Amino acid sequence: MLDFSKLEKLMKAFASSTRLEIIDCIQLGITNPGDIAITINKHRSTVENHLRILLGADVVKKVQTKSKKGLPGSIYVLQKNANVLMTTIKHLAKENQ
């Protein structure tokens, strides 16, 4: 049987225009929270709060990296199913315009 509580968490994660913008950035290859914040014109802390929600819903995963200066950093990548769902949402949005 389908886990409806997990599905609800996933749907809530997609029910925010800011989170949709963040997911779109990640699909476009903008994966660093600072770069995402600049791209969508939001404070970095706002982006990080939304990324935590997306992490909790298994929409994205956090990957530890090193910055250009060699310091520890993080990027975010979409989980495969979330990528498919976002692509479907974009397709449906175009059909309904």
Sequence and secondary structure as in RCSB ss.txt:
>XXXX:A:sequence
MLDFSKLEKLMKAFASSTRLEIIDCIQLGITNPGDIAITINKHRSTVENHLRILLGADVVKKVQTKSKKGLPGSI
YVLQKNANVLMTTIKHLAKENQ
>XXXX:A:secstr
   HHHHHHHHHHTS HHHHHHHHHHHTT  SHHHHHHHHT  HHHHHHHHHHHHHTTSEEEEEEE TTS EEEE
EEE HHHHHHHHHHHHHHHHT 
